[in-house]
Amino acid sequence: MSVRRTGPGMPARIPGAGTDPISLDSATTDGSSGASEIGISRRLLMGLGAAGAGTLLMRPAIASPTAGPAEGEGVGFAVVGLGRLSQGQILPGFRNARRAKLAALVSGHPDKAARLAAKHGVAKDAIYTYETYDRIVDDPRIQVVYIVLPNAMHAEFTIRALKAGKHVLCEKPMATSVADAEAMIAAAKAAGRKLMIAYRCHYEPLNLAAMRLIRSGKLGKPRVVVTQMGRQASLSDPADVWRLDMKMSGGGALADMGIYGINGARYLLNEEPVEVRAWAQTDRNDPRFREVEDLIAWQFRFPSGAVANGSTSFDYAPTMSYQVECAQGRLVADPGAFYNGNRLTVQTGYQSQVQAIHEIDQFAREMDWMADVVRGKAPLVSTGEEGLQDMRLMKAILDSVAQGGATVSTAFGYTRAVDPAKAVDVPA
């Protein structure tokens, strides 16, 4: 059986690949060169002081509830940050979205924002800067704010949007610290607004098929999951410069690519790890790795007895693959998390079969799901708590690395609220 591709027909894209000018999946710098945007980011972050983004919760409430869209109308999104991911995937994705519509842009570069607004049909008075961002409170065209900024800026801009009475879709990882992730969740609860983390694989047909096949028991009990997520990073690429900065990224390759393997092992097995061991191999003479680790490998142990072995690196040939070894079969996704061109193979006995996959615009699908959440027509699958769990697990991995591979408990008591395999349909 061959792969059936019904998407845009583009070549396969790997998130974060610096050689492709529009293929980054993590938040990218908004500046045309990248350097000036990082400068803005640092000034904004310095304004938070030593207490971090959590201090924003002390601000008085500035908004009353925002009215939702009328039945039949699209849900209005403001996109914050106009870097590679936004220009290459998110803004074009609105053309394929059925229920989400582009309503506003937020950027540190007015000229670029004006150009993109004209290209994508955004009104001139719906262009905001980072300094005028809080004025979205008075813009009824905006119901959802999509945060597409460097990781260290996620908490501040998420909390400001929530205080303005808007729902938030935030790129992953949701923050650079557990404390900031907790502050974002608290802000959403205080505002009575939805906070969704942009785990696009929760809504993507190949990954849903993999989840459902494992849940069905047809391959037997899952025993081992292996995830490999990495690529080459370059200091000549401004979008990689902040990813190689520990304060801005929160973890280098682990935060940019490894998070796919961490989250993937969890949704494939539909359970949470109870402990982890991890190791790193980093050449500190390589100027890319002065602050962040390069190769990190980890092993999760799950309550069922399953084990997940994961690795990530910014000095890998590009890969986003995983394999699940079960008692009566094997599932291989290689690639398994590109924007398109993914391939799922199922092996039972000595037979292998490539599954037919209905490709979609993954960003349009994710934004439509958020729109349905806001309209009360779909459950919130990729919750803030889901993002917080990954933040805690990444910290546990780094803690184990710092302790030379010591076992670190990850029994945080988290339970997934909604199983994507049960809740998410595959669109026609």
VOTORZA-395383 format. One record per residue (C-alpha): y, x, z; residue in one letter. Coordinates in steps of 0.25 Angstrom, whole numbers, plus 2048, in hexadecimal, padded with zeros to 3 digits. Last residue first. Layout:
% VOTORZA-395383
r Y Y&X X&Z Z&code a
...
***
This chain:
% VOTORZA-395383
r Y 83B&X 7D0&Z 814&code a
r Y 83F&X 7D5&Z 822&code p
r Y 835&X 7DB&Z 82B&code v
r Y 835&X 7D3&Z 838&code d
r Y 839&X 7D9&Z 846&code v
r Y 834&X 7D3&Z 853&code a
r Y 826&X 7D6&Z 854&code k
r Y 825&X 7E4&Z 84F&code a
r Y 833&X 7E7&Z 854&code p
r Y 82E&X 7E5&Z 863&code d
r Y 839&X 7DF&Z 86B&code v
r Y 83D&X 7E3&Z 879&code a
r Y 837&X 7F0&Z 879&code r
r Y 833&X 7F4&Z 888&code t
r Y 83A&X 7FF&Z 88F&code y
r Y 835&X 803&Z 89D&code g
r Y 83A&X 811&Z 89C&code f
r Y 82C&X 818&Z 89C&code a
r Y 831&X 824&Z 894&code t
r Y 82B&X 82E&Z 89E&code s
r Y 82D&X 83D&Z 89A&code v
r Y 822&X 846&Z 898&code t
r Y 826&X 855&Z 898&code a
r Y 828&X 85B&Z 88A&code g
r Y 831&X 867&Z 88E&code g
r Y 83A&X 860&Z 898&code q
r Y 845&X 85F&Z 88E&code a
r Y 83C&X 859&Z 884&code v
r Y 837&X 84F&Z 88E&code s
r Y 846&X 84B&Z 891&code d
r Y 849&X 84A&Z 882&code l
r Y 83D&X 841&Z 87F&code i
r Y 841&X 838&Z 88C&code a
r Y 84F&X 837&Z 886&code k
r Y 84A&X 833&Z 879&code m
r Y 842&X 828&Z 880&code l
r Y 84D&X 823&Z 888&code r
r Y 856&X 822&Z 87B&code m
r Y 84A&X 81B&Z 874&code d
r Y 849&X 811&Z 880&code q
r Y 858&X 80F&Z 87F&code l
r Y 857&X 80B&Z 870&code g
r Y 84D&X 800&Z 874&code e
r Y 856&X 7FB&Z 87F&code e
r Y 861&X 7FA&Z 875&code g
r Y 858&X 7F0&Z 86E&code t
r Y 851&X 7F2&Z 860&code s
r Y 84B&X 7E4&Z 860&code v
r Y 856&X 7DB&Z 863&code l
r Y 84F&X 7CD&Z 85F&code p
r Y 853&X 7C6&Z 852&code a
r Y 85B&X 7B9&Z 84F&code k
r Y 866&X 7BA&Z 85A&code g
r Y 871&X 7BD&Z 850&code r
r Y 873&X 7CA&Z 856&code v
r Y 865&X 7CE&Z 855&code v
r Y 865&X 7C9&Z 847&code d
r Y 870&X 7D2&Z 844&code a
r Y 869&X 7DE&Z 84A&code m
r Y 85D&X 7DA&Z 842&code w
r Y 866&X 7DA&Z 835&code d
r Y 86B&X 7E8&Z 839&code m
r Y 85D&X 7EE&Z 83A&code e
r Y 859&X 7E7&Z 82D&code r
r Y 865&X 7ED&Z 826&code a
r Y 862&X 7FA&Z 82C&code f
r Y 854&X 7FB&Z 827&code q
r Y 856&X 7F6&Z 819&code d
r Y 848&X 7F2&Z 816&code i
r Y 83B&X 7F7&Z 811&code e
r Y 82F&X 7EE&Z 811&code h
r Y 823&X 7F8&Z 814&code i
r Y 816&X 7F7&Z 80D&code a
r Y 80C&X 7FF&Z 816&code q
r Y 806&X 80C&Z 811&code v
r Y 7F7&X 80B&Z 814&code q
r Y 7ED&X 816&Z 818&code s
r Y 7DE&X 815&Z 81A&code q
r Y 7D5&X 81F&Z 821&code y
r Y 7D4&X 817&Z 82D&code g
r Y 7E1&X 80F&Z 82E&code t
r Y 7EE&X 815&Z 82A&code q
r Y 7FB&X 80E&Z 828&code v
r Y 806&X 814&Z 821&code t
r Y 815&X 810&Z 822&code l
r Y 820&X 816&Z 819&code r
r Y 82F&X 816&Z 81B&code n
r Y 837&X 817&Z 80E&code g
r Y 844&X 811&Z 814&code n
r Y 84D&X 814&Z 820&code y
r Y 843&X 81E&Z 825&code f
r Y 83B&X 81A&Z 832&code a
r Y 82D&X 81B&Z 82F&code g
r Y 82B&X 826&Z 824&code p
r Y 820&X 828&Z 826&code d
r Y 81A&X 81D&Z 82E&code a
r Y 80C&X 81F&Z 831&code v
r Y 803&X 815&Z 838&code l
r Y 7F4&X 819&Z 83C&code r
r Y 7E8&X 811&Z 83F&code g
r Y 7DD&X 80D&Z 848&code q
r Y 7E1&X 812&Z 856&code a
r Y 7EF&X 814&Z 852&code c
r Y 7F7&X 820&Z 84D&code e
r Y 806&X 81D&Z 84A&code v
r Y 80E&X 826&Z 841&code q
r Y 81D&X 828&Z 840&code y
r Y 827&X 82D&Z 836&code s
r Y 835&X 830&Z 834&code m
r Y 836&X 83E&Z 82E&code t
r Y 840&X 847&Z 828&code p
r Y 83C&X 856&Z 828&code a
r Y 83E&X 85A&Z 836&code y
r Y 849&X 862&Z 83D&code d
r Y 851&X 857&Z 844&code f
r Y 844&X 853&Z 84B&code s
r Y 83C&X 848&Z 851&code t
r Y 82E&X 846&Z 857&code s
r Y 825&X 83B&Z 85D&code g
r Y 817&X 83A&Z 862&code n
r Y 814&X 82C&Z 868&code a
r Y 808&X 82A&Z 871&code v
r Y 801&X 81D&Z 873&code a
r Y 7FA&X 81B&Z 880&code g
r Y 7FF&X 80C&Z 881&code s
r Y 809&X 810&Z 88B&code p
r Y 810&X 81A&Z 881&code f
r Y 811&X 829&Z 882&code r
r Y 81C&X 82F&Z 87A&code f
r Y 81B&X 83D&Z 874&code q
r Y 827&X 845&Z 86F&code w
r Y 82C&X 84F&Z 865&code a
r Y 83A&X 854&Z 863&code i
r Y 83E&X 85E&Z 858&code l
r Y 84D&X 861&Z 858&code d
r Y 853&X 860&Z 866&code e
r Y 862&X 85E&Z 867&code v
r Y 86E&X 867&Z 86A&code e
r Y 86D&X 874&Z 863&code r
r Y 863&X 86E&Z 859&code f
r Y 86A&X 86D&Z 84C&code r
r Y 86E&X 87C&Z 84D&code p
r Y 860&X 881&Z 84D&code d
r Y 85F&X 88C&Z 857&code n
r Y 85B&X 881&Z 861&code r
r Y 84E&X 87F&Z 85A&code d
r Y 848&X 873&Z 860&code t
r Y 83A&X 86F&Z 864&code q
r Y 83A&X 863&Z 86D&code a
r Y 82F&X 85C&Z 876&code w
r Y 82C&X 84F&Z 87B&code a
r Y 823&X 847&Z 885&code r
r Y 825&X 838&Z 887&code v
r Y 821&X 82D&Z 891&code e
r Y 81F&X 81E&Z 892&code v
r Y 821&X 81B&Z 883&code p
r Y 825&X 80C&Z 87F&code e
r Y 81D&X 803&Z 878&code e
r Y 81D&X 7FC&Z 86A&code n
r Y 814&X 807&Z 864&code l
r Y 81C&X 807&Z 857&code l
r Y 829&X 803&Z 85E&code y
r Y 828&X 80E&Z 868&code r
r Y 824&X 819&Z 85E&code a
r Y 82F&X 815&Z 855&code g
r Y 83A&X 816&Z 860&code n
r Y 836&X 824&Z 863&code i
r Y 834&X 828&Z 855&code g
r Y 841&X 822&Z 850&code y
r Y 848&X 829&Z 85C&code i
r Y 844&X 836&Z 857&code g
r Y 84D&X 836&Z 84B&code m
r Y 85B&X 836&Z 850&code d
r Y 85A&X 836&Z 85F&code a
r Y 84E&X 840&Z 85F&code l
r Y 854&X 848&Z 853&code a
r Y 861&X 84B&Z 85C&code g
r Y 860&X 845&Z 86A&code g
r Y 86D&X 83E&Z 86E&code g
r Y 874&X 83E&Z 861&code s
r Y 882&X 841&Z 865&code m
r Y 880&X 849&Z 872&code k
r Y 874&X 850&Z 86C&code m
r Y 87B&X 855&Z 85F&code d
r Y 871&X 856&Z 854&code l
r Y 873&X 848&Z 850&code r
r Y 882&X 84A&Z 850&code w
r Y 880&X 855&Z 845&code v
r Y 876&X 84D&Z 83E&code d
r Y 880&X 843&Z 838&code a
r Y 889&X 84F&Z 835&code p
r Y 87E&X 855&Z 82C&code d
r Y 880&X 864&Z 82B&code s
r Y 879&X 865&Z 839&code l
r Y 86D&X 860&Z 832&code s
r Y 861&X 858&Z 837&code a
r Y 853&X 858&Z 831&code q
r Y 84A&X 84C&Z 833&code r
r Y 842&X 846&Z 83E&code g
r Y 839&X 83B&Z 843&code m
r Y 82A&X 83C&Z 845&code q
r Y 823&X 831&Z 84D&code t
r Y 814&X 832&Z 851&code v
r Y 80E&X 826&Z 858&code v
r Y 800&X 827&Z 85F&code v
r Y 7F6&X 81D&Z 864&code r
r Y 7F9&X 80F&Z 85E&code p
r Y 7ED&X 806&Z 861&code k
r Y 7E7&X 800&Z 854&code g
r Y 7EC&X 800&Z 846&code l
r Y 7EB&X 7F1&Z 845&code k
r Y 7F1&X 7EF&Z 853&code g
r Y 7FC&X 7E6&Z 84D&code s
r Y 806&X 7ED&Z 856&code r
r Y 804&X 7FA&Z 84D&code i
r Y 806&X 7F3&Z 840&code l
r Y 812&X 7EB&Z 846&code r
r Y 819&X 7F8&Z 84A&code m
r Y 816&X 7FF&Z 83C&code a
r Y 81B&X 7F3&Z 834&code a
r Y 828&X 7F2&Z 83C&code l
r Y 82A&X 801&Z 83A&code n
r Y 828&X 7FF&Z 82B&code l
r Y 830&X 7F2&Z 82A&code p
r Y 83D&X 7F7&Z 831&code e
r Y 843&X 7EF&Z 83D&code y
r Y 83F&X 7F7&Z 849&code h
r Y 841&X 804&Z 840&code c
r Y 850&X 801&Z 840&code r
r Y 852&X 804&Z 84E&code y
r Y 861&X 802&Z 84F&code a
r Y 863&X 7FF&Z 85D&code i
r Y 867&X 7F1&Z 861&code m
r Y 871&X 7ED&Z 86B&code l
r Y 874&X 7DE&Z 86C&code k
r Y 880&X 7D9&Z 874&code r
r Y 882&X 7D2&Z 881&code g
r Y 88D&X 7DC&Z 884&code a
r Y 888&X 7E0&Z 892&code a
r Y 87A&X 7E1&Z 88C&code k
r Y 87F&X 7E9&Z 880&code a
r Y 886&X 7F3&Z 889&code a
r Y 87A&X 7F5&Z 892&code a
r Y 872&X 7F8&Z 886&code i
r Y 87C&X 802&Z 881&code m
r Y 87E&X 808&Z 88F&code a
r Y 86E&X 80A&Z 890&code e
r Y 86F&X 812&Z 882&code a
r Y 87A&X 81A&Z 888&code d
r Y 872&X 81E&Z 894&code a
r Y 866&X 821&Z 88C&code v
r Y 86E&X 82B&Z 884&code s
r Y 871&X 82E&Z 876&code t
r Y 872&X 820&Z 871&code a
r Y 86B&X 815&Z 869&code m
r Y 863&X 81F&Z 861&code p
r Y 864&X 817&Z 858&code k
r Y 86F&X 80F&Z 851&code e
r Y 875&X 804&Z 859&code c
r Y 876&X 7F5&Z 855&code l
r Y 880&X 7EF&Z 85E&code v
r Y 885&X 7E1&Z 861&code h
r Y 894&X 7DF&Z 863&code k
r Y 89C&X 7DA&Z 86E&code g
r Y 8A6&X 7E5&Z 86E&code a
r Y 89F&X 7EB&Z 87B&code k
r Y 893&X 7EC&Z 873&code l
r Y 89A&X 7F4&Z 868&code a
r Y 8A0&X 7FD&Z 872&code r
r Y 892&X 7FF&Z 878&code i
r Y 88C&X 802&Z 86B&code t
r Y 897&X 80C&Z 867&code f
r Y 896&X 814&Z 874&code e
r Y 887&X 814&Z 874&code a
r Y 885&X 818&Z 866&code h
r Y 88F&X 824&Z 866&code m
r Y 885&X 82F&Z 86A&code a
r Y 87B&X 82A&Z 85F&code n
r Y 884&X 82D&Z 854&code p
r Y 889&X 820&Z 84E&code l
r Y 883&X 814&Z 847&code v
r Y 886&X 808&Z 851&code i
r Y 884&X 7FB&Z 84A&code y
r Y 88E&X 7F1&Z 850&code v
r Y 889&X 7E2&Z 850&code v
r Y 891&X 7D5&Z 850&code q
r Y 89D&X 7DA&Z 848&code i
r Y 8A6&X 7D0&Z 83F&code r
r Y 8AC&X 7CA&Z 84C&code p
r Y 8B5&X 7D7&Z 84D&code d
r Y 8BC&X 7D7&Z 85A&code d
r Y 8B2&X 7DF&Z 862&code v
r Y 8B2&X 7E9&Z 856&code i
r Y 8BF&X 7EE&Z 85C&code r
r Y 8B7&X 7F8&Z 865&code d
r Y 8B5&X 800&Z 858&code y
r Y 8C3&X 804&Z 856&code t
r Y 8C2&X 812&Z 85B&code e
r Y 8B4&X 814&Z 854&code y
r Y 8BB&X 80F&Z 847&code t
r Y 8B9&X 801&Z 842&code y
r Y 8B8&X 7FA&Z 834&code i
r Y 8B7&X 7EB&Z 834&code a
r Y 8C6&X 7E9&Z 830&code d
r Y 8C3&X 7F0&Z 822&code k
r Y 8B8&X 7E5&Z 820&code a
r Y 8AA&X 7EB&Z 81D&code v
r Y 8A4&X 7E9&Z 80F&code g
r Y 89A&X 7F4&Z 80F&code h
r Y 8A2&X 7FE&Z 805&code k
r Y 8B0&X 7FA&Z 80B&code a
r Y 8AB&X 7FC&Z 819&code a
r Y 8A4&X 809&Z 815&code l
r Y 8B1&X 80F&Z 810&code r
r Y 8BA&X 80A&Z 81B&code a
r Y 8B0&X 810&Z 825&code a
r Y 8B0&X 81D&Z 81E&code k
r Y 8C0&X 81D&Z 81F&code d
r Y 8C0&X 819&Z 82D&code p
r Y 8B7&X 824&Z 832&code h
r Y 8B3&X 822&Z 841&code g
r Y 8AB&X 816&Z 83D&code s
r Y 8A8&X 807&Z 840&code v
r Y 8A4&X 7FD&Z 835&code l
r Y 8A4&X 7EE&Z 835&code a
r Y 89D&X 7E2&Z 830&code a
r Y 890&X 7E6&Z 829&code l
r Y 887&X 7DA&Z 829&code k
r Y 87A&X 7D8&Z 830&code a
r Y 871&X 7CB&Z 82C&code r
r Y 86B&X 7CE&Z 81F&code r
r Y 86D&X 7DD&Z 81E&code a
r Y 86A&X 7E4&Z 811&code n
r Y 879&X 7E7&Z 80E&code r
r Y 87B&X 7EA&Z 81D&code f
r Y 871&X 7F6&Z 81B&code g
r Y 87B&X 7FD&Z 812&code p
r Y 884&X 7FF&Z 81F&code l
r Y 878&X 803&Z 827&code i
r Y 870&X 80D&Z 81E&code q
r Y 878&X 818&Z 817&code g
r Y 886&X 816&Z 81D&code q
r Y 882&X 812&Z 82B&code s
r Y 878&X 81D&Z 82C&code l
r Y 880&X 827&Z 826&code r
r Y 88D&X 825&Z 82E&code g
r Y 895&X 819&Z 830&code l
r Y 896&X 817&Z 83F&code g
r Y 897&X 809&Z 846&code v
r Y 892&X 7FE&Z 83D&code v
r Y 897&X 7F0&Z 840&code a
r Y 88D&X 7E5&Z 83D&code f
r Y 890&X 7D6&Z 83B&code g
r Y 884&X 7CD&Z 83C&code v
r Y 883&X 7C5&Z 82F&code g
r Y 887&X 7B6&Z 82E&code e
r Y 87C&X 7AB&Z 82D&code g
r Y 87E&X 7A6&Z 83A&code e
r Y 88C&X 7AA&Z 840&code a
r Y 88D&X 7B8&Z 845&code p
r Y 88D&X 7BB&Z 854&code g
r Y 89A&X 7BA&Z 85C&code a
r Y 89D&X 7C6&Z 864&code t
r Y 89C&X 7C5&Z 873&code p
r Y 8A9&X 7C9&Z 87A&code s
r Y 8AE&X 7D7&Z 87A&code a
r Y 8B5&X 7E2&Z 881&code i
r Y 8AC&X 7E3&Z 88E&code a
r Y 8B2&X 7ED&Z 898&code p
r Y 8AE&X 7FB&Z 896&code r
r Y 8A4&X 800&Z 8A0&code m
r Y 899&X 7FF&Z 896&code l
r Y 8A0&X 80A&Z 88E&code l
r Y 89C&X 814&Z 89A&code t
r Y 88E&X 814&Z 895&code g
r Y 892&X 81B&Z 888&code a
r Y 892&X 828&Z 890&code g
r Y 896&X 82A&Z 89F&code a
r Y 89C&X 838&Z 89C&code a
r Y 8A7&X 833&Z 893&code g
r Y 8A6&X 828&Z 888&code l
r Y 8B2&X 82E&Z 881&code g
r Y 8AA&X 83A&Z 87E&code m
r Y 8A1&X 832&Z 875&code l
r Y 8AC&X 82D&Z 86D&code l
r Y 8B2&X 83A&Z 86B&code r
r Y 8A4&X 840&Z 867&code r
r Y 8A2&X 835&Z 85D&code s
r Y 8AF&X 837&Z 857&code i
r Y 8AC&X 846&Z 855&code g
r Y 89E&X 842&Z 850&code i
r Y 8A5&X 839&Z 845&code e
r Y 8AE&X 845&Z 841&code s
r Y 8A2&X 84E&Z 83E&code a
r Y 899&X 844&Z 836&code g
r Y 89F&X 847&Z 828&code s
r Y 8A1&X 839&Z 824&code s
r Y 8A2&X 835&Z 832&code g
r Y 899&X 82A&Z 838&code d
r Y 88F&X 833&Z 83E&code t
r Y 881&X 82D&Z 83D&code t
r Y 879&X 824&Z 846&code a
r Y 86A&X 826&Z 844&code s
r Y 864&X 822&Z 837&code d
r Y 86A&X 82C&Z 82D&code l
r Y 867&X 82A&Z 81E&code s
r Y 874&X 829&Z 817&code i
r Y 877&X 838&Z 814&code p
r Y 869&X 83C&Z 812&code d
r Y 867&X 84A&Z 815&code t
r Y 86A&X 848&Z 824&code g
r Y 85D&X 83F&Z 826&code a
r Y 860&X 837&Z 832&code g
r Y 858&X 82B&Z 82E&code p
r Y 84E&X 82F&Z 823&code i
r Y 850&X 827&Z 816&code r
r Y 845&X 823&Z 80C&code a
r Y 84A&X 822&Z 7FE&code p
r Y 852&X 815&Z 7FB&code m
r Y 84B&X 809&Z 7F5&code g
r Y 854&X 7FF&Z 7FD&code p
r Y 848&X 7F8&Z 803&code g
r Y 83C&X 7F2&Z 7FD&code t
r Y 832&X 7FD&Z 7FF&code r
r Y 823&X 7FA&Z 7FE&code r
r Y 81B&X 805&Z 803&code v
r Y 80E&X 806&Z 7FC&code s
r Y 800&X 800&Z 800&code m
***
